[in-house]
Amino acid sequence: MRKGIHPAYGPVVFRDRAANHAFLTRSTLTATTAGKTVEWEDGNTYPVVDVEISYVSHPFYTGTARVLDTAGRVERFERRYGKGGGA
């Protein structure tokens, strides 16, 4: 890796203001926190980024991919174009 071209990457606390929930992770947003810090459960002080919506406050976010109704899609295709085989 070339030195001096990558942003700083370190621990940061993301705080969901709507749900009053915070979680500690690593991010490159440490330089854009404008000096706001918070003391975390382990006793250390980390930069904090306030967010509007996270997985806790958003009612439809599950963290998993959506399951498609493939059986319904196949049946709809067969209704439209028939079950006929070859050309």
N, C-alpha and C positions, 0 to 999 in steps of 0.2 A: 504494500500500500504506500502511496505517495504521502509524504508528511505535509501538513499545513493546508490541505484542501478539503478535509472532512470536518463537519461541525462537531462540537463537543457532545459526547454521548455519556450520560450519567443518570443517576437515580433522580426521579422527580415524582411528586405526589399530584395526582389528578383528583380534583375535588368537584363532585357533582353538587351544585348548589340547590337543585330542585329536590333531590332526595336526601340531602345531608349525608352523603356517603363519600369516602375517599379511598383511594388505593394507590399503592406504591409500585412504580414500574421504572423502566429505563427509557429515556427518550432524548432526542436532540433538542427539545424545546427548553432546555435548561437555560439557554442564553436569552430567551425571550420572555422570561417571567417577570421582568421589571423589578427585581429585588424582593418580591413577596416570598416569604418562607413560612414553614410550619414545623412544629416539633412533632415527630412521629412517635408511634408506640414504643419503638426501641430506644428512645431517648435522643436520637440524632435529629438534626435540623436539615430539612430538604427544601428545595424550591417547590412552589406550588403553582399549578395551573388550574384556574377555575373553568369548568365546562358547563354548558347548558344542559346537555343530554348525554347520558351514558347508558350502559346496559341495565342499570338499576332503575332509572327513572323512565325509560322508554318502554311502553307497554307491549310492543310487538317484537322487541329484540330478544332473540333466544340464544344467539351465539352459534346456531347450527344452520346448515343449508336447508332450504325448503325442499320438501319431498313433492315431486311432481306426480300427478295422477296419470301414470303411463298407461294403465289399463283403460281408463276412459279415453285417452287419446287414440289408442289402438282401435277401440270399438268405434269411435267416431270416424276414423279413417276407413274402416271396413264398411260402415254404413254408406259413406260417400262414394267409395270406389269399388265396393263389392269385394267378396273373398276370392274372386276368380284368379286363377294362377296365370300362367304364361301369356305370351303375346301372340 
